[in-house]
Amino acid sequence: SRLCMSSSVAGHQRAFGSDTVPGNYQDLELATLIVLIGSNTAWCHPVIYQRIRAAKEKNPDLKIVVIDPRQTATSEIADLHLPVKPGSDALLFNGLLAYLHDRGDSNTHFVDAFTEGMQPALEAAHACAPSTAAVATGCGLREQDVKRFYLWFSVNEKTVTVYSQCINQTSSGTDKVNAIINCHLATGRI
């Protein structure tokens, strides 16, 4: 793959054993929660943005979370905007992984049948994100907003996370990709 996606390729290799994108555009219309992170989707990915906007108009119950330090045009369709401190994305998702495990929201059948290494991932997540308060402090967010995001992710079986260059093009991009994917693997939402 091209250089701009090399972190994503490496993350997918770690998670799936190949450079496989497990979703498709139709998933956006079927989702009950869409998490956008790493871009101003309205400007940088206008086709995806228009599909998400249309899905929201058809289904007002669709929740959209925008994770971006900036207030952007994409934030206009958000039910929740999380203006994280730059570089704290992995902390937010490691906290989510720990939260899902602590609530018993992991899909243990899926994890046991189709994954390896979940226990070390959980230990690492708990070590860096021991509580929602610690995550909120580390990410520069209000704890109530972190809890709302985590609860929405927990209860929405049809969750799609769309990440882009601000995740990929960092010195820890591969780890950020895997922090996101780990939450989907833990819940069997691929």
C-alpha positions in Angstrom: 0.0 0.0 0.0 0.9 3.6 -0.3 3.0 5.3 2.3 0.1 7.4 3.6 -1.7 4.1 4.7 1.3 2.2 5.9 0.3 2.5 9.6 -3.1 1.2 8.7 -1.6 -1.7 6.7 0.6 -2.7 9.6 -2.3 -2.4 12.0 -4.5 -4.6 9.8 -1.7 -7.1 9.4 -1.4 -7.3 13.2 -5.1 -7.6 13.7 -6.2 -9.7 10.8 -3.1 -11.3 9.3 -3.6 -9.3 6.1 -4.3 -5.8 4.8 -8.0 -6.4 5.0 -10.6 -3.7 5.4 -13.5 -5.6 7.0 -16.3 -3.1 6.3 -18.0 -1.6 3.3 -20.0 1.6 2.6 -23.4 -0.1 3.2 -22.3 -0.6 6.8 -22.7 3.1 7.3 -26.4 3.0 6.4 -27.0 0.0 8.7 -25.1 1.3 11.7 -26.7 2.6 14.9 -23.4 4.3 16.0 -20.8 5.8 13.8 -17.5 7.0 15.3 -15.4 9.3 13.1 -11.8 9.9 14.1 -8.8 11.3 12.5 -10.2 13.7 9.8 -12.7 16.4 9.0 -14.7 13.9 7.0 -17.0 16.6 5.5 -14.0 18.2 3.7 -11.6 15.3 3.3 -13.9 12.4 2.6 -17.1 14.1 1.2 -18.6 10.9 -0.4 -18.5 9.1 3.0 -19.7 12.2 4.8 -22.7 12.6 2.4 -23.6 8.9 3.0 -23.4 9.3 6.8 -25.4 12.5 6.6 -28.1 10.8 4.5 -28.1 7.9 6.9 -28.6 10.3 9.8 -31.5 12.0 8.0 -33.2 8.6 7.4 -32.6 7.4 10.9 -32.5 10.2 13.5 -31.7 7.6 16.2 -28.3 7.0 14.6 -25.6 8.3 17.0 -22.6 10.0 15.5 -19.4 10.6 17.6 -16.7 12.9 16.2 -13.3 12.6 17.8 -11.2 15.6 16.8 -9.3 18.3 18.7 -11.0 20.9 16.4 -14.6 21.9 15.9 -15.1 21.2 12.2 -17.8 21.0 9.6 -18.1 17.3 10.5 -18.9 18.2 14.1 -22.2 19.7 12.8 -23.8 16.2 12.5 -22.3 14.9 15.7 -24.4 13.9 18.7 -21.2 14.0 20.6 -18.0 15.8 19.8 -14.9 14.7 21.8 -12.1 17.3 21.4 -9.3 15.1 22.5 -5.8 16.4 23.1 -3.6 15.7 20.1 -2.0 12.3 20.4 -4.4 10.9 23.0 -6.4 8.8 20.6 -4.9 5.4 21.7 -5.6 6.3 25.4 -9.2 6.9 24.6 -9.6 3.6 22.8 -7.5 1.6 25.4 -9.8 3.1 28.0 -12.8 1.9 25.9 -11.3 -1.6 25.7 -10.8 -1.7 29.5 -14.4 -0.3 30.0 -15.9 -2.9 27.8 -14.1 -5.7 29.6 -15.0 -4.4 33.1 -18.7 -4.2 32.1 -18.7 -7.7 30.8 -19.5 -6.4 27.3 -16.8 -8.5 25.5 -18.1 -11.1 23.1 -16.2 -14.0 24.8 -17.4 -16.5 22.2 -16.0 -14.4 19.3 -12.8 -13.6 21.2 -12.1 -17.2 22.1 -13.0 -18.6 18.7 -11.3 -15.9 16.5 -8.7 -13.9 18.3 -5.3 -14.4 20.0 -3.6 -12.2 22.5 -6.6 -10.5 24.1 -5.4 -10.9 27.6 -2.1 -9.0 27.1 -4.1 -6.3 25.2 -6.5 -6.0 28.2 -3.6 -5.8 30.7 -2.0 -3.1 28.6 -5.3 -1.2 28.3 -5.9 -1.4 32.1 -2.4 -0.3 32.8 -2.6 2.9 30.8 -6.3 3.6 31.2 -7.3 2.4 34.7 -10.5 4.5 34.9 -12.7 6.8 32.9 -11.4 9.7 35.1 -7.8 8.9 34.1 -8.8 8.7 30.4 -10.7 12.0 30.7 -7.7 13.7 32.3 -5.2 12.3 29.8 -7.4 13.2 26.8 -8.5 16.6 28.1 -12.1 15.7 28.1 -15.0 15.8 30.5 -15.5 12.5 32.2 -19.2 12.5 31.5 -18.5 12.7 27.8 -16.0 9.8 27.9 -18.6 7.8 29.8 -21.3 8.7 27.3 -19.1 7.6 24.4 -18.2 4.3 26.1 -21.8 3.5 27.0 -22.9 4.2 23.4 -20.2 1.9 22.0 -21.2 -0.7 24.6 -24.9 -0.8 23.8 -24.8 -0.3 20.0 -24.2 -3.7 18.3 -24.0 -2.1 14.9 -21.0 0.2 15.4 -18.8 1.4 12.7 -15.6 3.3 13.4 -14.1 5.3 10.5 -10.5 6.5 11.0 -8.3 8.4 8.7 -5.0 10.2 8.3 -4.7 11.8 11.7 -4.6 8.3 13.1 -2.4 6.8 10.4 0.2 9.6 10.0 1.6 9.7 13.4 4.7 8.2 15.0 2.4 5.7 16.8 -0.2 5.3 14.0 0.0 1.5 14.0 -0.7 1.4 17.8 -3.6 3.8 17.4 -5.1 1.6 14.6 -4.8 -1.5 16.8 -6.3 0.3 19.8 -9.4 1.0 17.7 -9.6 -2.5 16.1 -9.1 -4.2 19.5 -12.4 -2.6 20.7 -14.2 -4.1 17.7 -12.5 -7.5 18.1 -13.4 -7.6 21.8 -17.1 -7.1 20.9 -17.1 -9.1 17.7 -18.1 -6.1 15.7 -16.1 -6.6 12.5 
